[in-house]
């Protein structure tokens, strides 16, 4: 009986190993993520500007912070899961701006797995077999 259980456990581990190894790197559209139905409804009333986008003048630079968010990719497409993680990361930057006394987040860039993507239109996401991950970095400021 112990041998049967040990064999079943070994088969389960070996079958799961290839699934855990998947790490698909995606570059996706920011606008699509924000307009996906959940974006505008859940984002805070803190303006955000990605690298390259014009923004109001800066009266005070408060600091630069990272936001790394993961979510389950189970039962949805990689893109839908990435959009959820992206929005969560953006909301976390907005929340940081509020807590630090800022009123905007500027120069937001995507940083995932140590690779930086500076774009006003795209972000990076890594989709695994079960979990997807998005990392953003932005500067919290007080605008003029």
VENRAGI-V185978 format. One record per residue. N is the residue number from 1. RES is the residue in one small letter. OMEGA is omega in whole degrees, 0 to 359 (NA if undefined). D_LAST is the distance of its C-alpha to the last C-alpha in Angstrom with 1 decimal. Layout:
BEGIN
n:N res:RES omega:OMEGA d_last:D_LAST
n:N res:RES omega:OMEGA d_last:D_LAST
END
This chain:
BEGIN
n:1 res:x omega:180 d_last:73.2
n:2 res:x omega:179 d_last:70.9
n:3 res:x omega:180 d_last:71.3
n:4 res:x omega:178 d_last:70.3
n:5 res:x omega:179 d_last:67.1
n:6 res:x omega:178 d_last:66.3
n:7 res:x omega:179 d_last:66.8
n:8 res:x omega:178 d_last:64.6
n:9 res:x omega:180 d_last:61.8
n:10 res:x omega:178 d_last:62.1
n:11 res:x omega:179 d_last:62.0
n:12 res:x omega:179 d_last:58.9
n:13 res:x omega:180 d_last:57.1
n:14 res:x omega:179 d_last:58.2
n:15 res:x omega:182 d_last:57.2
n:16 res:x omega:184 d_last:53.7
n:17 res:x omega:180 d_last:53.0
n:18 res:x omega:181 d_last:52.4
n:19 res:x omega:181 d_last:50.0
n:20 res:x omega:185 d_last:47.8
n:21 res:x omega:183 d_last:47.6
n:22 res:x omega:175 d_last:45.7
n:23 res:x omega:181 d_last:42.2
n:24 res:x omega:179 d_last:41.1
n:25 res:x omega:183 d_last:37.9
n:26 res:x omega:170 d_last:36.1
n:27 res:x omega:189 d_last:33.2
n:28 res:x omega:185 d_last:31.9
n:29 res:x omega:180 d_last:29.6
n:30 res:x omega:183 d_last:26.2
n:31 res:x omega:179 d_last:26.3
n:32 res:x omega:180 d_last:29.8
n:33 res:x omega:183 d_last:28.8
n:34 res:x omega:183 d_last:25.9
n:35 res:x omega:186 d_last:28.1
n:36 res:x omega:180 d_last:31.3
n:37 res:x omega:180 d_last:31.5
n:38 res:x omega:187 d_last:30.1
n:39 res:x omega:184 d_last:26.7
n:40 res:x omega:180 d_last:24.7
n:41 res:x omega:186 d_last:26.6
n:42 res:x omega:180 d_last:25.8
n:43 res:x omega:181 d_last:22.2
n:44 res:x omega:181 d_last:19.7
n:45 res:x omega:177 d_last:16.9
n:46 res:x omega:180 d_last:14.4
n:47 res:x omega:179 d_last:13.2
n:48 res:x omega:184 d_last:14.8
n:49 res:x omega:178 d_last:15.1
n:50 res:x omega:180 d_last:18.3
n:51 res:x omega:178 d_last:18.9
n:52 res:x omega:178 d_last:18.8
n:53 res:x omega:178 d_last:16.7
n:54 res:x omega:182 d_last:13.7
n:55 res:x omega:178 d_last:10.4
n:56 res:x omega:178 d_last:6.8
n:57 res:x omega:182 d_last:5.4
n:58 res:x omega:176 d_last:5.6
n:59 res:x omega:183 d_last:4.9
n:60 res:x omega:174 d_last:8.2
n:61 res:x omega:185 d_last:11.0
n:62 res:x omega:179 d_last:13.3
n:63 res:x omega:179 d_last:16.2
n:64 res:x omega:182 d_last:18.2
n:65 res:x omega:176 d_last:20.8
n:66 res:x omega:176 d_last:23.6
n:67 res:x omega:180 d_last:25.0
n:68 res:x omega:182 d_last:28.6
n:69 res:x omega:176 d_last:30.3
n:70 res:x omega:176 d_last:33.9
n:71 res:x omega:179 d_last:35.9
n:72 res:x omega:176 d_last:39.4
n:73 res:x omega:183 d_last:40.5
n:74 res:x omega:174 d_last:43.8
n:75 res:x omega:173 d_last:44.9
n:76 res:x omega:180 d_last:42.0
n:77 res:x omega:176 d_last:41.2
n:78 res:x omega:183 d_last:39.2
n:79 res:x omega:179 d_last:36.5
n:80 res:x omega:179 d_last:36.2
n:81 res:x omega:179 d_last:36.2
n:82 res:x omega:178 d_last:33.5
n:83 res:x omega:179 d_last:31.3
n:84 res:x omega:179 d_last:31.6
n:85 res:x omega:179 d_last:30.8
n:86 res:x omega:181 d_last:27.8
n:87 res:x omega:178 d_last:26.4
n:88 res:x omega:179 d_last:27.1
n:89 res:x omega:179 d_last:25.3
n:90 res:x omega:177 d_last:22.2
n:91 res:x omega:178 d_last:22.3
n:92 res:x omega:176 d_last:22.9
n:93 res:x omega:178 d_last:19.6
n:94 res:x omega:178 d_last:17.8
n:95 res:x omega:178 d_last:19.8
n:96 res:x omega:178 d_last:18.9
n:97 res:x omega:178 d_last:15.2
n:98 res:x omega:185 d_last:16.1
n:99 res:x omega:181 d_last:18.5
n:100 res:x omega:179 d_last:16.3
n:101 res:x omega:178 d_last:13.5
n:102 res:x omega:178 d_last:11.1
n:103 res:x omega:176 d_last:9.9
n:104 res:x omega:173 d_last:10.6
n:105 res:x omega:183 d_last:13.3
n:106 res:x omega:175 d_last:13.3
n:107 res:x omega:180 d_last:16.3
n:108 res:x omega:177 d_last:18.8
n:109 res:x omega:180 d_last:22.3
n:110 res:x omega:177 d_last:25.7
n:111 res:x omega:182 d_last:27.9
n:112 res:x omega:181 d_last:31.4
n:113 res:x omega:177 d_last:34.5
n:114 res:x omega:179 d_last:32.8
n:115 res:x omega:183 d_last:32.1
n:116 res:x omega:173 d_last:28.5
n:117 res:x omega:178 d_last:27.7
n:118 res:x omega:185 d_last:24.5
n:119 res:x omega:175 d_last:24.3
n:120 res:x omega:186 d_last:22.1
n:121 res:x omega:184 d_last:25.2
n:122 res:x omega:174 d_last:27.5
n:123 res:x omega:180 d_last:27.9
n:124 res:x omega:178 d_last:30.9
n:125 res:x omega:173 d_last:33.1
n:126 res:x omega:181 d_last:36.4
n:127 res:x omega:175 d_last:39.0
n:128 res:x omega:181 d_last:41.9
n:129 res:x omega:184 d_last:45.0
n:130 res:x omega:187 d_last:43.5
n:131 res:x omega:171 d_last:39.9
n:132 res:x omega:185 d_last:36.9
n:133 res:x omega:174 d_last:33.9
n:134 res:x omega:176 d_last:30.4
n:135 res:x omega:177 d_last:28.0
n:136 res:x omega:174 d_last:24.2
n:137 res:x omega:180 d_last:21.8
n:138 res:x omega:180 d_last:18.0
n:139 res:x omega:178 d_last:15.1
n:140 res:x omega:182 d_last:13.2
n:141 res:x omega:167 d_last:9.5
n:142 res:x omega:183 d_last:6.8
n:143 res:x omega:180 d_last:3.8
n:144 res:x omega:NA d_last:0.0
END
